[in-house]
Each structure stands twice: as C-alpha cells, then as structure tokens.
Amino acid sequence: MVKIMQYEVLNKLKEEDNKFLKYLRQNSNWYKELNRNPESYDLFVKKMKEKYKLRTIDKVDNFIDSVDLITKIISASND
C-alpha cells in the first residue's frame, strides 16, 4: 500500500508544473518526507507556492506593484 501512495505522489509531481520537481530537487528533504508520509503532499505544495510566490496574495501584490509602477510612470510623464 505504501508503494502505491509513493507512485501516486510521484505521478502528481510529474503531472503538475515543472516548478514542483524543481522545488523538490532544491529541497531534497521533501523526498524523505513524501516517501514516509504521502499525506504531506498538500504541505509540500503550500511551501512550494510560498517559495515561488504563486499564492493568490502574491499575485495580488504583484498586480498592485504593477499598477503602482504604471501610475508613477504616467505621473512622471505628465510633469
């Protein structure tokens, strides 16, 4: 049963974006964690999204920064 779970985790990683595998390679402690506890996959995804700033709040912050930059450029060009 454990090997089936490991294959399921591996398949999830391969099906997702390459950032999942990249994060896994850069943080090799997750190999052991996911092999021993496949239920920690959700935590792995959460940590990966924090690292690569893929959370919704990160996207909102990036959007606000972009709008702020555009506003400053427009105000500077009007002066």
N, CA and C atoms as a LAMMPS dump frame, in Angstrom:
ITEM: TIMESTEP
0
ITEM: NUMBER OF ATOMS
237
ITEM: BOX BOUNDS ff ff ff
-5.0000000000000000e+02 5.0000000000000000e+02
-5.0000000000000000e+02 5.0000000000000000e+02
-5.0000000000000000e+02 5.0000000000000000e+02
ITEM: ATOMS id mol type element x y z
1 1 1 N 0.816 -1.196 0
2 1 2 C 0 0 0
3 1 3 C 0.86 1.261 0
4 2 1 N 1.977 1.234 0.705
5 2 2 C 2.843 2.409 0.783
6 2 3 C 3.433 2.731 -0.588
7 3 1 N 3.856 1.722 -1.335
8 3 2 C 4.434 1.961 -2.652
9 3 3 C 3.415 2.571 -3.608
10 4 1 N 2.17 2.17 -3.5
11 4 2 C 1.129 2.753 -4.341
12 4 3 C 1.001 4.243 -4.04
13 5 1 N 1.044 4.599 -2.766
14 5 2 C 0.959 6.009 -2.395
15 5 3 C 2.166 6.769 -2.936
16 6 1 N 3.343 6.168 -2.902
17 6 2 C 4.529 6.836 -3.411
18 6 3 C 4.396 7.076 -4.905
19 7 1 N 3.873 6.108 -5.62
20 7 2 C 3.668 6.281 -7.055
21 7 3 C 2.627 7.368 -7.331
22 8 1 N 1.621 7.424 -6.479
23 8 2 C 0.611 8.465 -6.649
24 8 3 C 1.22 9.852 -6.46
25 9 1 N 2.061 9.987 -5.461
26 9 2 C 2.729 11.274 -5.224
27 9 3 C 3.64 11.606 -6.396
28 10 1 N 4.384 10.642 -6.85
29 10 2 C 5.287 10.857 -7.977
30 10 3 C 4.51 11.26 -9.229
31 11 1 N 3.397 10.627 -9.46
32 11 2 C 2.562 10.981 -10.615
33 11 3 C 2.001 12.391 -10.478
34 12 1 N 1.591 12.762 -9.272
35 12 2 C 1.109 14.125 -9.059
36 12 3 C 2.199 15.134 -9.377
37 13 1 N 3.407 14.835 -8.944
38 13 2 C 4.521 15.752 -9.192
39 13 3 C 4.819 15.883 -10.681
40 14 1 N 4.747 14.794 -11.393
41 14 2 C 5.039 14.819 -12.831
42 14 3 C 3.925 15.487 -13.625
43 15 1 N 2.692 15.365 -13.145
44 15 2 C 1.56 15.957 -13.851
45 15 3 C 1.516 17.466 -13.674
46 16 1 N 2.012 17.947 -12.571
47 16 2 C 1.963 19.376 -12.273
48 16 3 C 3.061 20.109 -13.03
49 17 1 N 3.144 21.373 -12.755
50 17 2 C 4.13 22.248 -13.364
51 17 3 C 5.55 21.786 -13.011
52 18 1 N 6.521 22.137 -13.832
53 18 2 C 7.913 21.765 -13.575
54 18 3 C 8.448 22.386 -12.292
55 19 1 N 7.788 23.407 -11.79
56 19 2 C 8.236 24.042 -10.554
57 19 3 C 8.147 23.091 -9.373
58 20 1 N 7.229 22.154 -9.425
59 20 2 C 7.113 21.177 -8.354
60 20 3 C 8.37 20.327 -8.274
61 21 1 N 8.805 19.822 -9.407
62 21 2 C 10.01 18.998 -9.422
63 21 3 C 11.25 19.817 -9.123
64 22 1 N 11.287 21.037 -9.6
65 22 2 C 12.425 21.915 -9.326
66 22 3 C 12.544 22.169 -7.83
67 23 1 N 11.424 22.474 -7.199
68 23 2 C 11.434 22.708 -5.752
69 23 3 C 11.853 21.443 -5.008
70 24 1 N 11.375 20.31 -5.456
71 24 2 C 11.728 19.039 -4.833
72 24 3 C 13.234 18.787 -4.937
73 25 1 N 13.815 19.091 -6.071
74 25 2 C 15.257 18.893 -6.243
75 25 3 C 16.07 19.859 -5.393
76 26 1 N 15.579 21.08 -5.261
77 26 2 C 16.295 22.078 -4.464
78 26 3 C 16.138 21.848 -2.969
79 27 1 N 15.079 21.177 -2.578
80 27 2 C 14.8 20.897 -1.164
81 27 3 C 14.651 19.392 -0.993
82 28 1 N 15.764 18.725 -1.002
83 28 2 C 15.758 17.261 -1.045
84 28 3 C 15.177 16.613 0.208
85 29 1 N 15.033 17.371 1.283
86 29 2 C 14.414 16.796 2.478
87 29 3 C 12.976 16.358 2.207
88 30 1 N 12.358 16.95 1.178
89 30 2 C 10.979 16.572 0.837
90 30 3 C 10.889 15.182 0.228
91 31 1 N 11.965 14.666 -0.361
92 31 2 C 11.95 13.283 -0.867
93 31 3 C 11.615 12.332 0.278
94 32 1 N 12.35 12.49 1.357
95 32 2 C 12.146 11.61 2.504
96 32 3 C 10.754 11.809 3.107
97 33 1 N 10.363 13.056 3.245
98 33 2 C 9.056 13.348 3.848
99 33 3 C 7.908 12.762 3.023
100 34 1 N 7.972 12.95 1.714
101 34 2 C 6.891 12.445 0.858
102 34 3 C 6.894 10.927 0.766
103 35 1 N 8.062 10.316 0.842
104 35 2 C 8.112 8.854 0.842
105 35 3 C 7.555 8.274 2.126
106 36 1 N 7.859 8.921 3.219
107 36 2 C 7.393 8.407 4.505
108 36 3 C 5.947 8.78 4.796
109 37 1 N 5.545 9.943 4.329
110 37 2 C 4.205 10.424 4.63
111 37 3 C 3.603 11.095 3.387
112 38 1 N 3.005 10.323 2.507
113 38 2 C 2.43 10.89 1.284
114 38 3 C 1.328 11.917 1.538
115 39 1 N 0.73 11.888 2.73
116 39 2 C -0.307 12.858 3.051
117 39 3 C 0.255 14.273 3.185
118 40 1 N 1.557 14.392 3.299
119 40 2 C 2.169 15.716 3.435
120 40 3 C 2.331 16.421 2.079
121 41 1 N 1.772 15.844 1.039
122 41 2 C 1.846 16.452 -0.292
123 41 3 C 1.242 17.857 -0.303
124 42 1 N 0.139 18.04 0.394
125 42 2 C -0.502 19.362 0.437
126 42 3 C 0.406 20.396 1.093
127 43 1 N 1.109 19.991 2.132
128 43 2 C 2.061 20.888 2.776
129 43 3 C 3.219 21.216 1.825
130 44 1 N 3.667 20.212 1.097
131 44 2 C 4.718 20.408 0.09
132 44 3 C 4.277 21.456 -0.937
133 45 1 N 3.059 21.333 -1.425
134 45 2 C 2.539 22.279 -2.419
135 45 3 C 2.455 23.682 -1.813
136 46 1 N 2.012 23.77 -0.585
137 46 2 C 1.904 25.063 0.087
138 46 3 C 3.277 25.729 0.205
139 47 1 N 4.277 24.98 0.62
140 47 2 C 5.632 25.525 0.771
141 47 3 C 6.219 25.923 -0.578
142 48 1 N 5.956 25.115 -1.6
143 48 2 C 6.453 25.428 -2.938
144 48 3 C 5.828 26.724 -3.44
145 49 1 N 4.546 26.9 -3.219
146 49 2 C 3.863 28.111 -3.666
147 49 3 C 4.366 29.336 -2.911
148 50 1 N 4.702 29.166 -1.639
149 50 2 C 5.288 30.27 -0.886
150 50 3 C 6.648 30.652 -1.464
151 51 1 N 7.448 29.661 -1.772
152 51 2 C 8.801 29.903 -2.286
153 51 3 C 8.769 30.624 -3.634
154 52 1 N 7.919 30.165 -4.549
155 52 2 C 7.866 30.731 -5.895
156 52 3 C 6.816 31.829 -6.042
157 53 1 N 6.223 32.229 -4.92
158 53 2 C 5.239 33.31 -4.901
159 53 3 C 4.093 33.064 -5.885
160 54 1 N 3.475 31.917 -5.73
161 54 2 C 2.353 31.52 -6.583
162 54 3 C 1.028 31.563 -5.844
163 55 1 N 1.051 32.049 -4.611
164 55 2 C -0.188 32.141 -3.851
165 55 3 C -1.016 33.307 -4.391
166 56 1 N -2.286 33.302 -4.081
167 56 2 C -3.18 34.364 -4.539
168 56 3 C -2.728 35.72 -4.011
169 57 1 N -2.335 35.768 -2.77
170 57 2 C -1.907 37.042 -2.19
171 57 3 C -0.657 37.574 -2.885
172 58 1 N 0.225 36.681 -3.301
173 58 2 C 1.424 37.099 -4.038
174 58 3 C 1.047 37.68 -5.397
175 59 1 N 0.072 37.068 -6.035
176 59 2 C -0.368 37.565 -7.34
177 59 3 C -1.02 38.938 -7.206
178 60 1 N -1.798 39.122 -6.148
179 60 2 C -2.424 40.421 -5.898
180 60 3 C -1.349 41.473 -5.626
181 61 1 N -0.354 41.13 -4.831
182 61 2 C 0.745 42.064 -4.552
183 61 3 C 1.482 42.452 -5.828
184 62 1 N 1.733 41.478 -6.685
185 62 2 C 2.409 41.774 -7.959
186 62 3 C 1.562 42.697 -8.822
187 63 1 N 0.269 42.465 -8.832
188 63 2 C -0.631 43.316 -9.606
189 63 3 C -0.622 44.741 -9.061
190 64 1 N -0.698 44.878 -7.753
191 64 2 C -0.685 46.211 -7.128
192 64 3 C 0.63 46.92 -7.428
193 65 1 N 1.735 46.191 -7.357
194 65 2 C 3.037 46.789 -7.677
195 65 3 C 3.079 47.259 -9.125
196 66 1 N 2.515 46.467 -10.02
197 66 2 C 2.492 46.841 -11.439
198 66 3 C 1.646 48.094 -11.659
199 67 1 N 0.489 48.148 -11.033
200 67 2 C -0.378 49.322 -11.163
201 67 3 C 0.321 50.549 -10.586
202 68 1 N 0.989 50.385 -9.456
203 68 2 C 1.715 51.492 -8.836
204 68 3 C 2.834 51.995 -9.76
205 69 1 N 3.555 51.087 -10.378
206 69 2 C 4.618 51.462 -11.306
207 69 3 C 4.055 52.227 -12.5
208 70 1 N 2.978 51.734 -13.063
209 70 2 C 2.352 52.403 -14.214
210 70 3 C 1.86 53.787 -13.817
211 71 1 N 1.274 53.905 -12.623
212 71 2 C 0.799 55.198 -12.133
213 71 3 C 1.961 56.196 -11.996
214 72 1 N 3.07 55.71 -11.461
215 72 2 C 4.241 56.59 -11.308
216 72 3 C 4.807 57.008 -12.652
217 73 1 N 4.841 56.099 -13.612
218 73 2 C 5.339 56.444 -14.948
219 73 3 C 4.449 57.472 -15.6
220 74 1 N 3.138 57.285 -15.488
221 74 2 C 2.193 58.239 -16.085
222 74 3 C 2.311 59.611 -15.41
223 75 1 N 2.403 59.636 -14.091
224 75 2 C 2.515 60.915 -13.398
225 75 3 C 3.857 61.596 -13.715
226 76 1 N 4.915 60.821 -13.9
227 76 2 C 6.204 61.408 -14.239
228 76 3 C 6.198 61.959 -15.664
229 77 1 N 5.476 61.307 -16.554
230 77 2 C 5.429 61.772 -17.944
231 77 3 C 4.538 63.017 -18.092
232 78 1 N 3.594 63.197 -17.159
233 78 2 C 2.726 64.378 -17.192
234 78 3 C 3.416 65.622 -16.641
235 79 1 N 4.47 65.441 -15.891
236 79 2 C 5.183 66.588 -15.307
237 79 3 C 6.046 67.309 -16.29
